[in-house]
Amino acid sequence: MCRSMLLLFVPVLAVLASAGPPVPVLAALAGAGPPVPHASVRQPQAGESQDVYVASASLLRTMVHLPADYGDGVSHTLVVGLHGHGDRQPNFFALPAPFFHDAGIIYAVPQAPYAFSTSNGIGYSWNLRDVDDRAADQGDEVTIRYILDVVAALRARYDIGDVYLMGFSQGGTFTYRTAIANHEAFTGFATFGSGFNEEWFSGEELAAANRLRAFVAGGTQDSFGRQERAHASLQAAGYDVTLYEFDAGHTITRAALEELIDWVGRVRS
């Protein structure tokens, strides 16, 4: 099997720490893209210490697996996988890669940008939840731009046709939010064990993206997934959406991956 690494220069939020109990504040560097939303940030108070989050460019690794038939002169489908909250990039890369190897699919896993301590060591998050809970949703737009940059960099480097965004749990949240809001960049998306919130989009925004193919999956014992609600919301908005449920909890099974690959093959044909 062939694996390569892609280092991408992307904007992430860095923290300027100060002594004492900090209060999170968000700032944006000139030239780092549109300002990051900061509606929840209050005015500074005299005598307090603060953490200031700044959108700053950094090199983050994307792990890429090329399929067995890559280099045959034809375009290949790309699946970009976003791991769950607290997980690590190599874990989310290792299980699916062999499944995509013989299916003619390029599989890529970017690194979530924010590290924090878990009971199993260091985990990573797509936003600041569990990194700084007072600023948990700050930087979401920076992350979405990062995911789009990953897709653009992979397109420039490899011979790519269709593009699917796939995510588990929190990665699925950012799959919904990235793919639907930027539907011109994707063929479709797949989520596992991920909730869906219609308030993320206006009715017009949700309907405008309904050309996207959608694969919504989750375990029947998973209290976090709510895949039935996501399926119903997308179906009502006119999406071609497949619901796949399996007898398990908050996880992705091998059978679910096989079903996903079959689904990708069907929509490609």
BELMOBEL-V805546 format. One record per residue. N is the residue number from 1. RES is the residue in three letters. PHI is phi in whole degrees, -180 to 180 (none if undefined). PSI is psi in whole degrees, 0 to 359 (* if undefined). OMEGA is omega in whole degrees, 0 to 359 (999 if undefined). Layout:
N,RES,PHI,PSI,OMEGA
N,RES,PHI,PSI,OMEGA
This chain:
1,MET,none,146,183
2,CYS,-107,127,179
3,ARG,-128,139,176
4,SER,-132,165,180
5,MET,-116,140,176
6,LEU,-122,122,175
7,LEU,-98,124,186
8,LEU,-119,132,179
9,PHE,-87,106,189
10,VAL,-133,156,175
11,PRO,-81,131,171
12,VAL,-133,170,178
13,LEU,-90,123,174
14,ALA,-107,154,184
15,VAL,-112,135,172
16,LEU,-101,103,189
17,ALA,-87,150,176
18,SER,-136,164,185
19,ALA,-73,158,177
20,GLY,86,175,180
21,PRO,-64,115,186
22,PRO,-85,155,171
23,VAL,-120,126,185
24,PRO,-71,138,175
25,VAL,-134,150,182
26,LEU,-118,135,176
27,ALA,-133,165,178
28,ALA,-130,134,177
29,LEU,-76,143,175
30,ALA,-59,134,179
31,GLY,87,359,181
32,ALA,-96,18,181
33,GLY,100,183,181
34,PRO,-60,151,179
35,PRO,-57,143,178
36,VAL,-76,136,179
37,PRO,-56,137,183
38,HIS,-142,35,184
39,ALA,-63,333,184
40,SER,-85,356,184
41,VAL,-82,126,181
42,ARG,-91,169,180
43,GLN,-68,143,180
44,PRO,-67,148,180
45,GLN,-112,145,180
46,ALA,-60,135,174
47,GLY,86,356,181
48,GLU,-95,161,174
49,SER,-104,149,185
50,GLN,-136,154,165
51,ASP,-100,129,180
52,VAL,-110,119,179
53,TYR,-94,126,185
54,VAL,-122,132,175
55,ALA,-73,110,186
56,SER,-133,139,183
57,ALA,-72,142,180
58,SER,-150,154,176
59,LEU,-89,121,178
60,LEU,-122,141,184
61,ARG,-81,138,167
62,THR,-116,126,178
63,MET,-88,132,186
64,VAL,-128,131,174
65,HIS,-114,125,178
66,LEU,-95,138,185
67,PRO,-73,172,185
68,ALA,-61,329,185
69,ASP,-103,16,180
70,TYR,-65,143,181
71,GLY,94,11,180
72,ASP,-89,10,176
73,GLY,87,6,178
74,VAL,-118,158,178
75,SER,-75,150,180
76,HIS,-120,147,174
77,THR,-67,140,177
78,LEU,-110,131,170
79,VAL,-117,122,177
80,VAL,-104,120,185
81,GLY,-103,130,178
82,LEU,-110,117,184
83,HIS,-73,171,181
84,GLY,-81,168,179
85,HIS,-63,127,180
86,GLY,88,354,179
87,ASP,-87,180,180
88,ARG,-128,148,184
89,GLN,-52,312,182
90,PRO,-61,326,179
91,ASN,-63,316,183
92,PHE,-77,343,178
93,PHE,-83,322,192
94,ALA,-68,315,186
95,LEU,-70,309,184
96,PRO,-74,333,189
97,ALA,-53,314,179
98,PRO,-62,330,179
99,PHE,-69,321,181
100,PHE,-79,340,187
101,HIS,-57,312,183
102,ASP,-91,0,183
103,ALA,-98,3,179
104,GLY,73,25,185
105,ILE,-114,132,171
106,ILE,-80,129,181
107,TYR,-118,127,183
108,ALA,-131,139,179
109,VAL,-129,109,174
110,PRO,-78,162,178
111,GLN,-89,125,172
112,ALA,-60,145,193
113,PRO,-83,344,191
114,TYR,-115,118,181
115,ALA,-92,145,174
116,PHE,-153,163,183
117,SER,-85,135,176
118,THR,-125,175,178
119,SER,-65,341,180
120,ASN,-105,16,181
121,GLY,112,214,181
122,ILE,-86,129,174
123,GLY,-120,174,185
124,TYR,-131,150,182
125,SER,-129,153,177
126,TRP,-85,347,170
127,ASN,-139,196,188
128,LEU,-90,11,177
129,ARG,-64,129,184
130,ASP,73,354,171
131,VAL,-91,310,172
132,ASP,-150,95,189
133,ASP,-63,337,179
134,ARG,-72,343,179
135,ALA,-121,30,194
136,ALA,-56,319,186
137,ASP,-96,359,179
138,GLN,-72,141,179
139,GLY,90,2,180
140,ASP,-58,318,182
141,GLU,-67,327,175
142,VAL,-63,318,178
143,THR,-64,318,179
144,ILE,-62,318,177
145,ARG,-64,322,178
146,TYR,-61,314,180
147,ILE,-61,318,178
148,LEU,-64,323,177
149,ASP,-65,322,177
150,VAL,-60,312,180
151,VAL,-61,316,181
152,ALA,-63,319,180
153,ALA,-66,321,179
154,LEU,-68,321,177
155,ARG,-61,322,181
156,ALA,-71,335,186
157,ARG,-95,326,187
158,TYR,-120,165,178
159,ASP,-86,98,191
160,ILE,-121,137,174
161,GLY,-103,260,179
162,ASP,-72,151,179
163,VAL,-129,126,176
164,TYR,-120,139,174
165,LEU,-103,131,183
166,MET,-128,136,179
167,GLY,-146,150,176
168,PHE,-112,132,175
169,SER,56,241,179
170,GLN,-60,326,175
171,GLY,-62,328,176
172,GLY,-70,324,175
173,THR,-57,313,180
174,PHE,-75,339,171
175,THR,-65,310,177
176,TYR,-57,309,188
177,ARG,-68,327,180
178,THR,-80,311,187
179,ALA,-68,316,183
180,ILE,-70,318,181
181,ALA,-73,341,182
182,ASN,-131,50,191
183,HIS,-63,338,180
184,GLU,-67,343,183
185,ALA,-91,355,189
186,PHE,-133,155,171
187,THR,-89,325,181
188,GLY,-174,186,181
189,PHE,-150,159,178
190,ALA,-138,138,178
191,THR,-130,148,177
192,PHE,-130,125,175
193,GLY,59,41,185
194,SER,-125,134,175
195,GLY,-76,159,179
196,PHE,-130,134,182
197,ASN,-122,115,181
198,GLU,-64,339,180
199,GLU,-70,348,175
200,TRP,-65,335,187
201,PHE,-135,153,167
202,SER,-76,164,178
203,GLY,-58,323,180
204,GLU,-68,319,179
205,GLU,-65,318,181
206,LEU,-66,317,181
207,ALA,-69,327,183
208,ALA,-64,337,183
209,ALA,-100,10,189
210,ASN,-76,5,169
211,ARG,-76,344,180
212,LEU,-67,139,170
213,ARG,-78,143,184
214,ALA,-135,135,177
215,PHE,-125,113,184
216,VAL,-116,119,186
217,ALA,-133,158,176
218,GLY,179,160,178
219,GLY,-77,144,180
220,THR,-69,343,178
221,GLN,-101,12,184
222,ASP,-95,111,180
223,SER,-77,348,182
224,PHE,-92,339,192
225,GLY,-70,305,183
226,ARG,54,38,184
227,GLN,-66,331,179
228,GLU,-64,320,180
229,ARG,-67,318,178
230,ALA,-62,316,180
231,HIS,-60,314,181
232,ALA,-65,318,181
233,SER,-65,316,181
234,LEU,-70,320,179
235,GLN,-62,319,179
236,ALA,-65,333,180
237,ALA,-88,4,174
238,GLY,94,15,180
239,TYR,-79,149,169
240,ASP,-85,92,190
241,VAL,-118,135,177
242,THR,-107,129,176
243,LEU,-104,126,178
244,TYR,-129,119,179
245,GLU,-117,149,182
246,PHE,-140,158,186
247,ASP,-82,86,181
248,ALA,-167,180,179
249,GLY,-98,224,185
250,HIS,-86,84,186
251,THR,-161,178,169
252,ILE,-122,124,180
253,THR,-92,162,176
254,ARG,-61,321,179
255,ALA,-63,323,179
256,ALA,-66,321,177
257,LEU,-65,319,178
258,GLU,-63,320,178
259,GLU,-65,320,178
260,LEU,-61,315,181
261,ILE,-64,320,176
262,ASP,-61,319,180
263,TRP,-65,314,178
264,VAL,-59,316,178
265,GLY,-62,322,180
266,ARG,-66,316,183
267,VAL,-77,342,175
268,ARG,-77,330,188
269,SER,-76,*,999
